[in-house]
């Protein structure tokens, strides 16, 4: 069961990273010129796909009731981790 939660957490972090990188603001901050529209759509699709995969994994392992609760926690962790990473990168760049 612990392995399922580790995989789900990693999927959520990767999914939110993909969604963040699909935003033009973060693209300009990290890459200077924004990415091509096709690559942006791929990042957005991949981010949502990873989040849905994490949901399916948790629901399959724990059932709908506990799986949705665990998914809520993992998405909160993933979003927070990506937010802190983007914040840290920006502060490091300003030095």
C-alpha positions as CSV (number, residue, x, y, z in Angstrom):
1,X,0.0,0.0,0.0
2,X,2.9,2.4,0.7
3,X,4.2,1.9,-2.8
4,X,0.9,2.9,-4.2
5,X,1.0,6.2,-2.3
6,X,4.5,6.9,-3.3
7,X,3.7,6.4,-7.0
8,X,0.5,8.5,-6.7
9,X,2.4,11.3,-5.1
10,X,5.1,11.3,-7.8
11,X,2.3,11.2,-10.5
12,X,0.6,14.2,-8.9
13,X,3.9,16.2,-8.7
14,X,4.7,15.4,-12.3
15,X,1.1,16.2,-13.4
16,X,1.1,19.6,-11.7
17,X,4.6,20.3,-13.0
18,X,3.2,19.6,-16.5
19,X,0.2,21.9,-16.0
20,X,2.4,24.6,-14.6
21,X,4.8,24.4,-17.5
22,X,1.8,24.6,-19.9
23,X,1.1,28.1,-18.5
24,X,2.7,30.9,-20.6
25,X,3.8,32.9,-17.5
26,X,5.9,30.0,-16.2
27,X,7.2,29.3,-19.7
28,X,8.5,32.9,-19.9
29,X,10.0,32.7,-16.5
30,X,11.8,29.4,-17.1
31,X,12.5,29.3,-20.8
32,X,12.4,33.0,-21.9
33,X,10.7,32.4,-25.2
34,X,7.3,30.6,-24.7
35,X,7.1,27.0,-26.0
36,X,5.3,26.2,-29.2
37,X,1.5,25.8,-28.9
38,X,1.8,22.1,-29.8
39,X,4.2,21.5,-27.0
40,X,2.0,23.5,-24.6
41,X,-1.0,21.3,-25.5
42,X,1.1,18.2,-24.9
43,X,2.2,19.4,-21.5
44,X,-1.4,20.2,-20.5
45,X,-2.7,16.9,-21.8
46,X,0.1,15.0,-20.1
47,X,-0.4,16.8,-16.8
48,X,-4.1,16.0,-16.7
49,X,-3.4,12.4,-17.8
50,X,-1.0,11.9,-14.9
51,X,-3.4,13.3,-12.4
52,X,-6.2,11.0,-13.7
53,X,-3.8,8.0,-13.6
54,X,-3.0,8.8,-9.9
55,X,-6.8,8.9,-9.2
56,X,-7.3,5.6,-10.9
57,X,-4.4,4.0,-9.0
58,X,-5.6,5.2,-5.7
59,X,-9.3,4.3,-6.3
60,X,-8.2,0.8,-7.4
61,X,-6.0,0.3,-4.4
62,X,-8.4,1.8,-1.7
63,X,-11.9,1.9,-3.2
64,X,-13.8,5.1,-4.0
65,X,-14.2,6.4,-0.5
66,X,-10.6,6.2,0.8
67,X,-9.2,6.5,-2.7
68,X,-10.8,10.0,-3.2
69,X,-9.6,11.1,0.2
70,X,-6.1,9.9,-0.5
71,X,-6.2,11.6,-3.9
72,X,-7.2,14.9,-2.3
73,X,-4.1,14.7,-0.1
74,X,-1.8,13.7,-2.9
75,X,-3.0,16.5,-5.2
76,X,-2.5,19.0,-2.3
77,X,1.0,17.7,-1.8
78,X,1.8,17.8,-5.5
79,X,0.5,21.3,-6.1
80,X,2.3,22.5,-3.0
81,X,5.6,20.9,-4.1
82,X,5.4,22.4,-7.6
83,X,4.5,25.8,-6.2
84,X,7.5,25.7,-3.8
85,X,9.8,24.6,-6.6
86,X,8.7,27.4,-8.9
87,X,9.0,29.9,-6.0
88,X,12.5,28.5,-5.2
89,X,13.6,28.7,-8.8
90,X,12.5,32.3,-9.1
91,X,14.2,33.3,-5.9
92,X,17.4,31.5,-7.0
93,X,17.3,33.3,-10.3
94,X,16.9,36.7,-8.7
95,X,20.1,36.3,-6.7
